[in-house]
């Protein structure tokens, strides 16, 4: 019986540890998503300010 109680205590601690890790990772993912969105918005604004050039067909880029 003592062996089972020890095993259950160990498993409960493992679950608590894993729960903490998952929570921390969820926070990190949320922060990284915010940063990516900010960078995407910044890049879109930069491209809009520079007049983004999209080349279709046989058009030559401006450096030619």
N, C-alpha and C positions, 0 to 999 in steps of 0.2 A: 504494500500500500504506500509506503514511504517513497518507493521508487516512482510510482505513478504521480504522486504529488510533486516530486522534484521535476519530473518531466513536464508536467503541466505548467509549473512555475517558469521553467526555461522557455517553453513555447509562448507563454504570455509575454515574457520579456522580449522575445524575438518579434512578436507581433507589434508590440509597442515601439520597438526600435525601427521596424520597417515602416510603421505608420508615420513616424517622425521624418524618416527619409523621404517618403512620398510627399508629405506636406511641404518639405523644404524644396523638393524638385518642382512641385506645382508652382510655388512662389517664384522660383528661378525661371520657369517657362513663361509665366505671366510677364515678368520683367523683360525677358528677351523678346517677347512678342511686342511689347510696347516700344522697345528700342528699334526693332525692325520696322514697325509702322512709322515711327518718327523718321528713320532714315529713308524709307520709301517716299514719304511725303516731301522731305527735304530734296531728294533727287528729282522728284516730279516738278517741284518749284524751280529748281535749278535749270532743268531742261526747258520749262516753259519760259523762263527769263532769257535763255539763250536762243530761243526759236528753234526747237528741235527739228532736225532735218531727217526725213525718212526718204530713202531712195528706192524707187520702184523701177523695174525694167532696166533699160540701158543707160539711165542717167549716171553721170560721173560725179563722184563726190567733189566738194569745192577745192580740195587740194590738188586737183588735176589741172 
